[in-house]
């Protein structure tokens, strides 16, 4: 944003203040903007004229959202009051002094009834800096005709995939193997599921402690190099996994709940039930009366260690109060409304993002929209969060660079290299790829 446009925005905010009750600007991503605008309208009405909330749309790309918010906050833009930030930005925004710490009474209200892991995404150094609005987690989506019993572990899934390939049947395990954040999330999930951790909040590197990292890297390499592996795994992202399942080439995918809505949505917006499949389960261009959707099922995310639930890395969106806001007390109050039961239910049903309020998971309206809600809730109950460090963006880039392509990972040699480069990233040393 140019300095002229930024100045204009700041002046517009001041003008609004002078003409009536305070106006709180609520900056959100483009995805879900309709639901966030509706929440702003409802909460403005609930304020009874003491203030109003105006939803402002940020760019679609997460990187562009972060950049625009950073520029505004560094410039001291008083027209920024409430910011919707990715869960990975909490430590960075707090450390930079861009968002305010929640007062104890407000933090207590947020904690009450919020899923534990979701609450943790908004904390840094023992304090709450951002209130969870919605969350996200992965589960296993699979073809029940190809695997009547869903694999409980990664070892079982790799074996099932190999056996399917040997029989000439769809066998792909779809994961996020491209060089981007999704690859870091996959690694972090496997690592924490094996009992490991990338870094501590104080910056200490922990990835090379114990054998958890080697276990995680071994799984990644075997998934990518197995006889039944998707040959495009090194460039695969979430949407690629969805498309492979709908096309009938994937037997398994670890992915977010959006894939359920997609396969049930007619083209061009969705997969329309997926391709036709023959009696053996192979994709075919012939109308057999049987589609992928007829065999589409879900189960808990595969474990690393038998009998121990996976620790899936969660995502989501949190709400913070800008340190440049002229009305922080009102902004904290407004956040309680913006993330209340009705607004989170609307975000879930209309926007496809799971709520952070535990009580909603027993709500019939939510359960009807999310038939896989039990697997989703179980995943959230055992979830892990991404490293709480201001250097997270650099750490993620380093990890995704070192582990791509996953088929070429050498678990015996990669761990010390990872530890060294992650250490450099936390100290702002070396070059980020």
Buried (B, 14 or more C-beta within 10 A) or exposed (E): BEEEEBEEBBEEBEEBBEEEBBBBBBBBBBBBBBBBBBBBBBBBEEBEEEBBBBBBBBEEEBEEBBBBBBBBBEBEBBBBBBBBBBBBBBBBBBBBEBBBBBBEEBBEBBBEEBBEBBBBBBBBEEEBBBBBBBBBBBBBBBBBBBBEEBBBBBBBBBBBBBBBBEEEBBBBBBBBBBBBBBBBBBBBBBBBBBBBBBBEEEBEBBBBBEBBBBBBBBBBBBBBBBEBBBEEBBBBBBEBBBBBBBBBBBBBBBBBBBBBBBBBEEEEEBBBBBBBBEEEBBBBEEEEEBBBBBBBBBBBBBBBBEEEBBBBBBBBBBBBBBBBBBBBEBBBBBBBBBBBEEBBBBBBBEBBBBBBBBEBBEBEEBBEBBEBBBBBBBBBBBBBBBBBBBBBBBBBBBBBBBBBBBBEBEBEEBBEEBBBBBBBBBEEEEEBE
